[in-house]
Amino acid sequence: MSAVATGQPSGRTTPAEQALLDARYGELAARDRLLPIKVPAFYQLKLDQELAALGHTEGPLHRMVRPTRDRFTARAGHEVADWVDDRSNMPVPGSQTIIHKYADRVLFMPTSVCAGHCQYCFRQDVLTDAHADERAVVVRELDHLVAYLGSKPEVSEVILSGGDPLTLPLRDLELIFRRLRALPQIRSIRIHSRTLAFAPKIFGDPAKIDLLAEADVRLVFHFAHPYEVCDDVREVLSRLAARRIRLYNHFPLLRGVNDHVDVLRRLVEDLDDARVRTLSVYLPEPIHHSAPYRLTLDRILALQDALTASTPSWINAIRFTLDSPVGKARREHITAWDRATGRVTFEKDGKSFVYPDFPSELDVPGERDVLLWRG
């Protein structure tokens, strides 16, 4: 039984209005170079359950994959296309798949395809440019990567991201792993993926799990809400754990999705029960069209404090981080905070940047009974 009445709450988005928002978003995406709506059938079933329980389309799962009203109206100011400065850290001329920002690791994006599209995606600017012939991209770009690594002996880890590497055909994954494992300098291969939340069937082929185990990869998932960790997902996690594959999670703090301490606690506990270690909670970046998901820094820090005060050490040790042009920053890197202008200065390793805080008048917290509509 849902904790929320099934009748239509006053002012909430109806399915009919959602259809209009979806169509309007199509025009916005084409104009502003955003990813189109893409919801796999597996995830759509969850949306249908959420709609049946709430009677509207403003639940946390809907907000992650379908446009909201404030997608078209909310603007915080000081928003940019590429907050973390990915483009200036692409060292191979003519390639947008290799990002080298940290001395000891390189990010490789062998595909621009995802199993589903997140409305809050922080890499839309780069991914929109990258849709192409995937097989040709993998072979050509892998050659670029191996050649580049040959000139960078200090790099010991390759992080596969995208897009979502686990949407690639088995032959492409095998090729990537084989060529990277042939490099003596590479000690770790890490994969960042949201595929398991969107489409567990992608793990249905035992050969894929065998390949991940043999390559000794680290799998980092992006589960952002406890309802994404369902029985189908747990079954896959169990099979991955049985092969001794190292499993992690990190996820964004999103307004209207998981911005309540009870949601954060439940997500981390559910993952821990499935033998998945949560690494970090990351802050939504001030990029174009991010306002529907951002929170004020004051509320972010309050949520972190609440989580720390109410949980055991294996939860409260989780880092809250902000990716930035100078790397991952945390609250201890704040050196100045001008509340009149909303400008927060961070300094790390002798480098500084200014973060534009989210306006408090736009920060309407998610309601617990909506965020946890199952009770």
Secondary structure in CASP SS format (residue, H / E / C, confidence):
PFRMAT SS
TARGET T0000
AUTHOR 0000-0000-0000
METHOD secondary structure of the structure
MODEL  1
M C 1.00
S C 1.00
A C 1.00
V C 1.00
A C 1.00
T C 1.00
G C 1.00
Q C 1.00
P C 1.00
S C 1.00
G C 1.00
R C 1.00
T C 1.00
T C 1.00
P H 1.00
A H 1.00
E H 1.00
Q H 1.00
A H 1.00
L H 1.00
L H 1.00
D H 1.00
A H 1.00
R H 1.00
Y H 1.00
G H 1.00
E H 1.00
L H 1.00
A H 1.00
A H 1.00
R H 1.00
D H 1.00
R C 1.00
L C 1.00
L C 1.00
P C 1.00
I C 1.00
K C 1.00
V C 1.00
P C 1.00
A H 1.00
F H 1.00
Y H 1.00
Q H 1.00
L H 1.00
K H 1.00
L H 1.00
D H 1.00
Q H 1.00
E H 1.00
L H 1.00
A H 1.00
A H 1.00
L H 1.00
G C 1.00
H C 1.00
T C 1.00
E C 1.00
G C 1.00
P H 1.00
L H 1.00
H H 1.00
R H 1.00
M H 1.00
V H 1.00
R C 1.00
P C 1.00
T C 1.00
R H 1.00
D H 1.00
R H 1.00
F C 1.00
T C 1.00
A C 1.00
R C 1.00
A C 1.00
G C 1.00
H C 1.00
E C 1.00
V E 1.00
A C 1.00
D C 1.00
W C 1.00
V C 1.00
D C 1.00
D C 1.00
R H 1.00
S H 1.00
N H 1.00
M C 1.00
P C 1.00
V C 1.00
P C 1.00
G C 1.00
S C 1.00
Q C 1.00
T C 1.00
I E 1.00
I E 1.00
H E 1.00
K E 1.00
Y E 1.00
A C 1.00
D C 1.00
R E 1.00
V E 1.00
L E 1.00
F E 1.00
M E 1.00
P E 1.00
T E 1.00
S C 1.00
V C 1.00
C C 1.00
A C 1.00
G C 1.00
H C 1.00
C C 1.00
Q C 1.00
Y C 1.00
C C 1.00
F C 1.00
R C 1.00
Q H 1.00
D H 1.00
V H 1.00
L H 1.00
T H 1.00
D H 1.00
A H 1.00
H C 1.00
A C 1.00
D C 1.00
E H 1.00
R H 1.00
A H 1.00
V H 1.00
V H 1.00
V H 1.00
R H 1.00
E H 1.00
L H 1.00
D H 1.00
H H 1.00
L H 1.00
V H 1.00
A H 1.00
Y H 1.00
L H 1.00
G H 1.00
S C 1.00
K C 1.00
P C 1.00
E C 1.00
V C 1.00
S C 1.00
E E 1.00
V E 1.00
I E 1.00
L E 1.00
S E 1.00
G E 1.00
G C 1.00
D C 1.00
P H 1.00
L H 1.00
T H 1.00
L C 1.00
P C 1.00
L H 1.00
R H 1.00
D H 1.00
L H 1.00
E H 1.00
L H 1.00
I H 1.00
F H 1.00
R H 1.00
R H 1.00
L H 1.00
R H 1.00
A C 1.00
L C 1.00
P C 1.00
Q C 1.00
I C 1.00
R C 1.00
S E 1.00
I E 1.00
R E 1.00
I E 1.00
H E 1.00
S E 1.00
R C 1.00
T H 1.00
L H 1.00
A H 1.00
F H 1.00
A C 1.00
P H 1.00
K H 1.00
I H 1.00
F H 1.00
G C 1.00
D C 1.00
P H 1.00
A H 1.00
K H 1.00
I H 1.00
D H 1.00
L H 1.00
L H 1.00
A H 1.00
E H 1.00
A C 1.00
D C 1.00
V C 1.00
R E 1.00
L E 1.00
V E 1.00
F E 1.00
H C 1.00
F C 1.00
A C 1.00
H C 1.00
P H 1.00
Y H 1.00
E H 1.00
V C 1.00
C C 1.00
D H 1.00
D H 1.00
V H 1.00
R H 1.00
E H 1.00
V H 1.00
L H 1.00
S H 1.00
R H 1.00
L H 1.00
A H 1.00
A H 1.00
R C 1.00
R C 1.00
I C 1.00
R E 1.00
L E 1.00
Y E 1.00
N E 1.00
H E 1.00
F E 1.00
P E 1.00
L C 1.00
L C 1.00
R C 1.00
G C 1.00
V C 1.00
N C 1.00
D C 1.00
H C 1.00
V H 1.00
D H 1.00
V H 1.00
L H 1.00
R H 1.00
R H 1.00
L H 1.00
V H 1.00
E H 1.00
D H 1.00
L H 1.00
D H 1.00
D H 1.00
A C 1.00
R C 1.00
V C 1.00
R E 1.00
T E 1.00
L E 1.00
S E 1.00
V E 1.00
Y E 1.00
L C 1.00
P C 1.00
E C 1.00
P C 1.00
I E 1.00
H C 1.00
H C 1.00
S C 1.00
A H 1.00
P H 1.00
Y H 1.00
R C 1.00
L C 1.00
T C 1.00
L H 1.00
D H 1.00
R H 1.00
I H 1.00
L H 1.00
A H 1.00
L H 1.00
Q H 1.00
D H 1.00
A H 1.00
L H 1.00
T H 1.00
A H 1.00
S C 1.00
T C 1.00
P C 1.00
S H 1.00
W H 1.00
I H 1.00
N H 1.00
A C 1.00
I C 1.00
R E 1.00
F E 1.00
T E 1.00
L E 1.00
D C 1.00
S C 1.00
P C 1.00
V C 1.00
G C 1.00
K C 1.00
A E 1.00
R C 1.00
R H 1.00
E H 1.00
H H 1.00
I E 1.00
T E 1.00
A E 1.00
W E 1.00
D E 1.00
R C 1.00
A C 1.00
T C 1.00
G C 1.00
R E 1.00
V E 1.00
T E 1.00
F E 1.00
E E 1.00
K E 1.00
D C 1.00
G C 1.00
K E 1.00
S E 1.00
F E 1.00
V E 1.00
Y E 1.00
P E 1.00
D C 1.00
F C 1.00
P C 1.00
S H 1.00
E H 1.00
L H 1.00
D C 1.00
V C 1.00
P C 1.00
G C 1.00
E C 1.00
R H 1.00
D H 1.00
V H 1.00
L H 1.00
L C 1.00
W C 1.00
R C 1.00
G C 1.00
END
